[in-house]
């Protein structure tokens, strides 16, 4: 190869690199969005933009403080116990929608919203949905039972985490905290503070999750 040909080949190298980069960008531009959309439609673990928009549209009235995630959030692993002392995790509700409520007997706003949660469970509770109200009270089982009875919410099953580990795992800065979890164990969104969970707006939101 002559010196002239070598120089010509070297001078063409930046042009070839630019052409290759443009080709890659073009492929990404046309095909990557399609892959993302298809993954969302087939349930890749993240909500599609359509589903996110649907829940945002339902976050009105008493649900206006409900924060819908743009993409569904994977939960950190943790355990809690039922009234019989059996250890459970969110995985035990796979295939069902869960409305996880974190509360304690000393929490005045919890007392205010608990009857609403109990009525929601009465209306929609089934093999497809459950209000899972987890007490983080260190007083334990009997105190939590007495609280639910006095609040008129004794139709809710007792769940306990005296270690309060769930607060850190669920990034709950205070009580009450209520998290809507889909059938795959992914967080749709949450509401911090008390809410009227048996309102028409809340029921529509829960039904939308059940119907997915």
N, C-alpha and C positions, 0 to 999 in steps of 0.2 A: 504494500500500500504506500502510495507516494505521500510526501509531506503535505501536499495540497489537499489530498483526499482526507487525510487525518484531520486537518484543520476544519474542513467542511463538515465532517461528521461531528466534531466537537461543537461547532457553532450551531448545529441542528438540535443538540441535546436539550437545551432549555425549552425550545419550541415543543419537542416531544413530551417533555414533562408537563408543560402547560396543557397540552391537548389531553393527556392522561388524567390530570386533575379535573379538568372541565367535564370529562366523560364520567368520572366518579360522582361529581356533584350532580350531574344531570340524572344519573341513575337513582341517586339518593332522593332527589327532589320528587321524582315521579313515583318511586316504588315504596320508600320508607313510610310515608303517610298512609298508604294503602295497607301495609302490614300492621301498623299501629291500630287502624280502624278495625281490621279483621280480627286482631287479637282481642280487642275490647268486645266485639260482638260474640266471640266464642268463649268469653269468660276467662280471661287470662289471669284473673286475680285483681284487676283494676277496673273500676267502673268506666264505662264509656262516657263521652261528653254528654250524650243524650240522657243517660241515667242520672248523671250529676245535675244536669239542668232540671230534670224532673223533680228531684228532691229539693232543689233550691226553690223551685216554684211553689212547693208545698210548705216551705218554711215561712208561714205567715201567721198573723194573729198570735195566739199563745205560743206558737212555734217559731216566732221571728228571731229568737236568740239561738236557734238550732244551727250549728255550723256544719255545713256539708263539705266533705273533702272533695277536692277536684279528682283525686284518684283514691281508691279505697286503701285503707291503711292496715298493714299486717300488725297483729297484736303481739306483744311480748308474752312469753309463756309464764303462767303463774297458776297456783291452785287455791282452792277454797273448800269449805266443807258444807254439807247439808245438815239438817237437823239430827240425823242419825250418826253423824261423825264421818260419813264417807267423803273421801277426797275427790274433788271434781276439778275439771278445767273447761274452758270454752269449747274444746274439742268434743266434749260430751253432748253438745247441742248442734253438732254438724248436721246439716240438712234442715235445721229450724232457724227461724229468725229469733234473735234474743234482744230484749231491751234491758241492758244491765244498768241497775241503779245502785249507786254507792251511798250508804247512809249510816247514821249512828243515832242512838237514843237521845244524846245530848244536843242534837241538831234540830233547832226549832223549825227551819224551813222544810226539813225532811218530814216532820210531823204534818205540816200543812199540805204537802203534795202526796203523801202516802195513800190517802183515800182515792185520789185520782188514778194512781197506778193500780190500786186494787180493782177499781171499776174497769180499767182498761183490760186487765187480766180476765175479769169476768166476761167482758164482751168478746175478746179476741183469743183468749187462751185456748190452745189446741195442740195437736201434734205438729203444728207448723209454726207456733209462736208461743213464747213465754216471757213474762216480766220476771227477770232474775234480780231480785233485790238483795244485795250483799251487805250485811251489817259489818262494819269495821269497829264496832264497839268492843272494848276490852272487857266489859262486864259479862259478855258471853251469851249463851243460848237462852237462859230463862229471862234475862232482862230484855233481849230482843223480841222474844215471844210476847211478853207483856206489853211492850211498846206497840207491836202490830195489832194486838187485841184492842188496846185502848184507842188506837188511831182508826179503828174500824177497817183494818186491812189484813185480818187474819186469814183471808183466803189466799194470800201470797205464801209460797213456800219459804221456809227459813233457810238462808244461806249465810255463812259466817266466814270472816277472815280476821281473827283477833290479832294477827301479826301486823295488819294494815299494809301488807306487802302490795296488795292490789292498787293502792293509791299511787304508789310510785310507778308500778308497771303500766298503769293506765294514764299516767300523767295527769292525775286529778289534783288540782291545787286546793280544792275545798269541797265541802258537801252542801247539798247533794250534787252528784255528778251522774248524768245519764247518757249512756252510749248505745247507739243503735248498731247492731252487728248482723251482717247478712248470713245467708245459709252456708257460706264457705268460711265463716269465722273472720271475715274482714270488716273493719269499722267503716260504716257509711258516713257517720257524723256524730256529733254530740251536743249536749246542752248542759251548761254549768249553771247551777241554781235551780230553784223550784219551777215547776211548770204544770199546766193543766193537761195532764196526759190522757184524759178521756174526752178532750175537746174534739170537735169534728175535724179540725186541722191535723191533730195528732193521729187520730184514727186513720185518716186518709194516708198519712205518711207511713204508718205501720203496714197498712194494707198494700201499699205500693211495694214495700220490701217483701212481703209475703208472696205477692203475685209474680215476682221476678222469676 
